[in-house]
């Protein structure tokens, strides 16, 4: 199945393809999204961890979540399972101790994606999230976009994604490496 080109690229998935979606340049060549891990909230879990991440400059998190009330989803980065909880994150021009990926809405369903760049490198990690929400009464749909980062120069190799107050009772988050 192929979609119409966007900015000269086609998004295609082949039957039986276990390696993920492929972004191919209209002129041939291109890169692919390669599945690293999929994690699922099975109850109001406190967090999902993606550890020992390596091999890419760009990563994508794709999520489809259900919240029990005004859901907020956060992310932290770390080294070997130890996450930075200090004020080394930047969001909206200020220092914070995490980056908000989505939320703060009275919504029941969220879907979207987060792009993470420069993980595993001695550069600040950049985080950009975008998606849509459905309200509790299913009568309205909203969109969101956030951007922030982690401003230390140590190479990070793990991610912790978590909901505020355990209010994400179900959903899936998949991490892909972007091959360039």
Secondary structure, DSSP 8 states (H G I E B T S, - for coil): -B---BTTEEEE--TT--S--EEEETTS-EEEEEEEEEEEE-SS-S-EEE-S--S-SEEEEEEEEE-SSS-EEEEEEEETTEE--SS-EEETTEEESSEEEEE-SSEEEEEEEEEEESTTSSS-EEEEEEEEEEETTSS-EEEEEEEEEE---S---EEEEEEGGG---EEEEEEEEEE-
